[in-house]
Amino acid sequence: MFKMWAGKGEVLYKLYRALTYGLSPLVHLHLRWRKFRGLEHVQRWPERLGRPSLPRPVGHLIWFHAVSLGEGIAAIPVIKCCLDRRPDVTILLTSTTISAFEVIKNRLPDNVLYQFAPVDTPAAVETFLGYWKPNAILLIESELWPNLIMSAARNGIALALLNARMSTKSFKRWSLPVVLHLPSLLLSKFALIAPLSNTQAINFQLLQAPPLVINFSGDLKYIIEGANSYEEENSSLQELQNQLMRRKVWLASSLHKGEEKIMIRVHEVLKEIHPDLVTIIASRHPHHGRDIALELKKKGIGIAVRSQHEELLPGIDIYIVDTLDWIFHLFSAPRRSLKQKKRKESKKEKVPLGVETDRIDLLSFGWFLCY
């Protein structure tokens, strides 16, 4: 039975590999377009094609991959634990976003290497693995990339999936009969799958993950390091707390472009109820935060901007956070948050896209959330 499933999974993987091989030139152009839009690092974007920018140290190397900021922050305590137990091993951490790069690079131990992760094309993955030659790969959360996983397995590299999770949408997609054999094949290559909840563990079993490799360990984001871990920010954080002390505060966090217009309207309504209200707007991308600040200034709305070190003077009730390196410190400042998530139209109903790990990011700081 397993051989039959594996055989069908191999066929699906070969189709995927052929497709990604044929689309490689378009992926290359897409990365250049993202660089032009400020979504890829100007100098380091070739790392996304597997091209290294750092020398590989001699000896054993463990590769941690975290797709974005939340996953990267959650990986740091695990990385530190690995270094405490095996200081002779080199740790390589990768992510795919500039936001993760800007924040995480200053929080890693000095001897940890950082690169941008390769896209999942055959050439990029093989170039990356051929250069770094990791002894083990630890993927954070839901990074099931077929070319990466299969190439690692062919090269005898141990694979682990930490804080393993899968959104409802992804689970339904992977569960379709036409593709179910592929996730079954991919999950069979892992030596360890550590789901963040019992529900997630069941989902991975339903996708035919080997039961013996599933070991529940809890959610890594509950051990996330708080703002107090970084003394250099304590002074500015304390100043903001003092300014917010006697005022009502809510935070619109991780906004996509256009959502700030909704937040401003909500702010205007809440302002009628709470005249002393302060609204904190934190966008997903720094350049978007700066665009919001310029737009509000054109409209004559009084704001304070984090990157300009501006204070919440009387008459100013909107605070724009446009520096990602400060967002986790910000979480400990106000006591409440309202997080606005987009709603997408489906054929049957409007489904709110509240993501489990987004809630955990904030709950780990003791926040009150409202959707």
C-alpha positions as MATLAB code, in Angstrom:
seq = 'MFKMWAGKGEVLYKLYRALTYGLSPLVHLHLRWRKFRGLEHVQRWPERLGRPSLPRPVGHLIWFHAVSLGEGIAAIPVIKCCLDRRPDVTILLTSTTISAFEVIKNRLPDNVLYQFAPVDTPAAVETFLGYWKPNAILLIESELWPNLIMSAARNGIALALLNARMSTKSFKRWSLPVVLHLPSLLLSKFALIAPLSNTQAINFQLLQAPPLVINFSGDLKYIIEGANSYEEENSSLQELQNQLMRRKVWLASSLHKGEEKIMIRVHEVLKEIHPDLVTIIASRHPHHGRDIALELKKKGIGIAVRSQHEELLPGIDIYIVDTLDWIFHLFSAPRRSLKQKKRKESKKEKVPLGVETDRIDLLSFGWFLCY';
ca = [
       0.000    0.000    0.000;
       2.764    2.423    0.988;
       4.745    1.569   -2.175;
       1.685    2.333   -4.301;
       1.184    5.706   -2.563;
       4.893    6.495   -2.807;
       4.876    5.627   -6.509;
       1.999    7.988   -7.221;
       3.692   10.633   -5.069;
       6.889   10.259   -7.115;
       4.922   10.847  -10.306;
       3.363   14.013   -8.884;
       6.759   15.207   -7.692;
       8.325   14.669  -11.118;
       5.539   16.766  -12.635;
       6.164   19.483  -10.021;
       9.918   19.386  -10.643;
       9.442   19.647  -14.411;
       7.022   22.554  -13.957;
       9.328   24.487  -11.625;
      12.279   23.796  -13.918;
      10.399   25.208  -16.904;
       9.219   28.251  -14.936;
      12.679   29.043  -13.532;
      13.339   31.951  -15.949;
      10.015   33.529  -14.977;
      10.830   33.070  -11.286;
      14.131   34.874  -11.891;
      12.308   37.785  -13.547;
       9.749   37.820  -10.740;
      12.514   38.184   -8.152;
      13.935   41.140  -10.083;
      10.476   42.708  -10.154;
      10.122   42.192   -6.411;
      13.520   43.835   -5.909;
      12.334   46.807   -7.960;
       9.252   47.073   -5.705;
      11.373   46.909   -2.553;
      10.199   43.411   -1.575;
      13.618   41.783   -2.055;
      16.966   42.929   -0.665;
      18.705   45.210   -3.158;
      22.161   43.665   -2.768;
      21.358   40.208   -1.432;
      18.470   39.130   -3.653;
      20.698   36.627   -5.596;
      20.704   34.549   -2.405;
      17.123   33.675   -3.343;
      18.620   31.819   -6.309;
      20.855   29.794   -4.020;
      23.935   31.951   -4.525;
      25.831   32.385   -1.231;
      27.197   35.676    0.073;
      29.171   34.201    2.982;
      31.859   31.519    3.234;
      30.872   28.164    4.699;
      32.789   27.338    7.879;
      34.438   23.949    8.205;
      32.567   21.332   10.208;
      28.960   20.395   10.919;
      26.227   22.825    9.924;
      22.534   22.913   10.878;
      20.168   24.899    8.693;
      17.086   26.547   10.257;
      14.544   27.942    7.817;
      11.815   30.374    8.955;
       9.696   31.883    6.213;
       8.983   35.209    7.926;
       9.358   37.325   11.052;
       7.159   35.446   13.523;
       8.683   32.078   12.664;
      12.199   33.520   12.803;
      11.684   35.010   16.268;
      10.252   31.679   17.461;
      13.344   29.861   16.146;
      15.842   31.970   18.103;
      15.420   30.206   21.501;
      15.869   26.830   19.757;
      18.991   28.100   18.000;
      20.447   29.340   21.287;
      19.708   26.003   22.922;
      21.497   24.188   20.084;
      24.539   26.421   20.460;
      24.610   25.908   24.224;
      24.654   22.150   23.761;
      26.859   22.000   20.666;
      29.008   25.143   20.384;
      31.126   23.369   17.764;
      28.222   23.297   15.273;
      27.588   26.156   12.824;
      24.000   27.437   12.632;
      22.624   28.876    9.405;
      19.266   30.703    9.534;
      17.322   31.646    6.422;
      14.088   33.514    5.768;
      12.321   34.841    2.706;
      11.322   38.381    3.716;
      13.138   41.659    4.269;
      11.041   42.258    7.385;
      12.443   39.119    8.986;
      15.976   40.058    7.920;
      15.809   43.555    9.399;
      14.600   42.360   12.802;
      16.254   38.979   13.251;
      19.776   39.943   12.167;
      20.211   42.023   15.340;
      18.849   39.326   17.650;
      20.919   36.356   16.572;
      24.037   35.224   18.414;
      27.189   36.529   16.768;
      28.241   33.148   15.412;
      24.972   32.443   13.553;
      25.016   32.899    9.766;
      22.068   34.519    7.997;
      21.024   34.125    4.362;
      17.874   34.540    2.329;
      16.295   31.191    1.497;
      16.366   29.847   -2.066;
      13.178   29.699   -4.093;
      11.930   26.162   -4.692;
      13.315   25.637   -8.183;
      15.649   22.694   -8.879;
      18.658   24.874   -9.734;
      18.315   27.223   -6.752;
      17.821   24.406   -4.235;
      20.659   22.266   -5.584;
      23.026   25.245   -5.698;
      22.179   26.109   -2.096;
      22.516   22.556   -0.767;
      25.649   21.910   -2.804;
      27.387   24.911   -1.263;
      26.225   24.794    2.367;
      26.041   20.992    2.693;
      23.931   21.022    5.882;
      23.940   17.988    8.133;
      20.341   18.678    9.171;
      17.522   20.978    8.077;
      14.970   22.279   10.588;
      11.952   23.879    8.924;
       9.682   26.094   11.019;
       5.894   25.695   10.792;
       4.528   24.986    7.287;
       7.401   25.024    4.827;
       6.650   21.981    2.652;
       8.648   22.732   -0.499;
       8.901   19.609   -2.698;
      12.227   20.325   -4.418;
      13.903   21.240   -1.126;
      12.587   18.215    0.766;
      13.276   15.684   -1.981;
      16.756   17.057   -2.731;
      17.639   16.930    0.962;
      16.407   13.351    1.219;
      18.456   12.304   -1.832;
      21.554   13.799   -0.211;
      20.966   12.008    3.094;
      20.240   15.237    5.011;
      18.084   14.806    8.128;
      14.823   16.779    8.039;
      12.690   18.097   10.909;
       9.515   20.198   10.928;
       9.296   22.291   14.121;
       6.185   24.079   15.364;
       4.474   22.254   12.519;
       1.186   23.746   11.441;
      -1.011   23.922    8.396;
      -3.797   26.394    7.738;
      -7.283   25.065    7.069;
      -7.003   26.214    3.471;
      -3.670   24.450    2.950;
      -4.915   21.278    4.641;
      -7.953   21.124    2.365;
      -5.767   21.727   -0.669;
      -3.228   19.035    0.273;
      -6.079   16.626    1.132;
      -7.538   16.624   -2.361;
      -7.423   13.065   -3.755;
      -5.550   14.198   -6.846;
      -2.603   15.572   -4.824;
      -2.758   13.688   -1.486;
       0.028   11.321   -2.566;
       2.501   14.221   -2.822;
       2.291   15.472    0.820;
       2.354   11.839    1.931;
       5.643   11.373    0.066;
       7.112   14.634    1.388;
       6.159   13.963    5.034;
       7.668   10.477    4.824;
      11.105   12.099    4.432;
      11.033   13.753    7.866;
      12.765   12.254   10.893;
      10.784   14.533   13.238;
       7.502   16.440   13.005;
       6.711   18.513   16.103;
       3.181   19.972   15.681;
       2.156   22.991   17.725;
      -1.157   21.426   18.792;
      -2.987   18.106   18.948;
      -5.289   19.261   16.164;
      -2.309   19.922   13.930;
      -0.888   16.509   14.818;
      -4.111   14.875   13.643;
      -3.994   16.872   10.409;
      -0.491   15.626    9.660;
      -1.563   12.053   10.374;
      -4.480   12.482    7.965;
      -1.929   13.537    5.356;
      -0.194   10.185    5.907;
       2.783   11.421    7.949;
       4.482    8.452    9.668;
       2.969    8.286   13.199;
       6.283    7.484   14.886;
       7.918   10.755   13.750;
       5.133   12.964   15.185;
       6.061   14.255   18.632;
       3.990   17.021   20.231;
       6.106   19.686   21.949;
       3.814   22.722   22.246;
       3.944   26.067   20.498;
       7.384   27.661   20.293;
       5.825   31.114   20.151;
       4.882   30.851   23.807;
       8.588   31.024   24.665;
       9.211   34.016   22.429;
      11.675   36.516   23.872;
       9.977   39.712   24.940;
      10.994   43.307   24.608;
      12.773   43.325   27.931;
      15.437   41.037   26.458;
      16.928   43.978   24.579;
      18.130   46.671   26.927;
      19.125   49.112   24.188;
      15.431   49.760   23.402;
      14.233   50.101   26.979;
      14.715   53.875   27.155;
      12.623   54.723   24.083;
      10.046   52.117   25.058;
       9.725   53.661   28.515;
       9.268   57.102   26.971;
       6.401   55.816   24.848;
       4.827   54.058   27.831;
       4.951   57.305   29.778;
       3.215   59.131   26.921;
       0.511   56.455   26.719;
       0.029   56.049   30.454;
      -3.129   58.138   30.837;
      -4.632   57.513   27.401;
      -6.734   54.809   25.754;
      -4.652   52.858   23.235;
      -5.321   50.405   20.450;
      -3.017   48.978   17.816;
      -3.736   48.140   14.172;
      -0.939   45.679   13.461;
       0.521   43.991   10.397;
      -1.573   46.015    7.954;
      -1.644   45.431    4.227;
      -1.828   48.334    1.812;
      -5.257   49.953    1.882;
      -6.270   48.638    5.312;
      -5.009   51.815    6.971;
      -7.990   53.681    5.459;
     -10.341   51.420    7.399;
      -8.275   51.918   10.546;
      -8.430   55.709   10.225;
     -12.216   55.580    9.925;
     -12.399   53.320   12.980;
     -10.129   55.750   14.797;
     -12.467   58.640   14.013;
     -15.478   56.729   15.388;
     -13.644   55.607   18.532;
     -12.356   59.138   19.033;
     -15.928   60.335   19.578;
     -16.288   57.816   22.424;
     -12.766   58.190   23.856;
     -11.403   61.717   23.208;
      -8.008   60.752   24.651;
      -7.594   57.784   22.257;
      -4.235   56.982   20.661;
      -4.177   54.801   17.558;
      -0.937   52.984   16.735;
      -0.573   51.873   13.113;
       2.080   49.260   12.330;
       2.297   48.208    8.698;
       3.766   44.955    7.403;
       6.388   46.854    5.381;
       8.406   49.941    6.459;
       7.953   51.761    3.150;
       4.189   51.363    3.486;
       4.356   52.943    6.940;
       6.197   55.929    5.509;
       3.596   56.230    2.735;
       0.824   56.261    5.354;
       2.612   58.997    7.292;
       2.991   61.185    4.186;
      -0.655   60.723    3.224;
      -1.927   61.638    6.690;
       0.327   64.698    6.855;
      -1.065   65.888    3.508;
      -4.539   65.697    5.003;
      -3.403   67.800    7.950;
      -3.819   64.988   10.491;
      -1.464   65.256   13.464;
       0.764   62.198   13.697;
       4.017   61.054   15.287;
       6.408   58.795   13.362;
       8.634   56.255   15.077;
      11.573   56.533   12.629;
      11.676   60.299   13.248;
      11.651   59.777   17.056;
       8.627   62.077   17.309;
       6.669   62.309   20.562;
       2.929   62.111   21.165;
       2.462   65.785   21.884;
      -0.962   67.260   22.774;
      -3.207   67.169   19.703;
      -1.437   64.139   18.214;
      -3.350   60.886   18.500;
      -1.942   58.679   15.724;
       1.444   56.979   16.090;
       3.004   55.438   12.959;
       5.470   52.584   13.505;
       7.604   52.354   10.355;
      10.610   50.472   11.746;
      10.265   46.715   11.933;
      13.107   46.322   14.406;
      10.851   47.933   17.034;
       7.582   46.097   16.504;
       8.160   43.412   19.146;
       9.129   46.043   21.716;
       5.933   47.861   20.871;
       3.856   44.845   21.912;
       4.621   45.492   25.562;
       3.604   49.168   25.479;
      -0.210   49.314   25.098;
      -2.562   46.993   26.954;
      -5.081   46.395   24.223;
      -5.033   45.763   20.504;
      -7.473   45.571   17.717;
      -6.105   43.613   14.808;
      -7.917   44.116   11.563;
      -7.677   41.252    9.115;
      -8.946   41.249    5.576;
     -12.023   39.312    4.603;
     -12.078   37.501    1.295;
     -15.173   36.690   -0.676;
     -15.822   32.980   -1.256;
     -18.619   31.484   -3.337;
     -20.712   30.731   -0.250;
     -19.746   33.244    2.411;
     -17.235   35.793    3.601;
     -14.592   34.051    5.653;
     -12.413   36.065    8.123;
      -8.749   35.293    7.694;
      -7.749   35.284   11.375;
      -4.516   33.276   11.481;
      -3.712   31.163   14.526;
      -0.067   32.110   14.735;
      -0.877   35.833   14.503;
      -2.920   35.484   17.684;
      -0.167   33.552   19.428;
       2.383   36.261   18.555;
       0.337   38.799   20.505;
      -1.076   36.582   23.230;
       2.470   35.638   24.203;
       2.866   39.293   25.232;
      -0.358   39.227   27.301;
      -2.500   41.226   24.879;
      -6.263   41.495   24.653;
      -7.355   40.819   21.065;
     -10.470   41.824   19.160;
     -11.305   40.704   15.600;
];
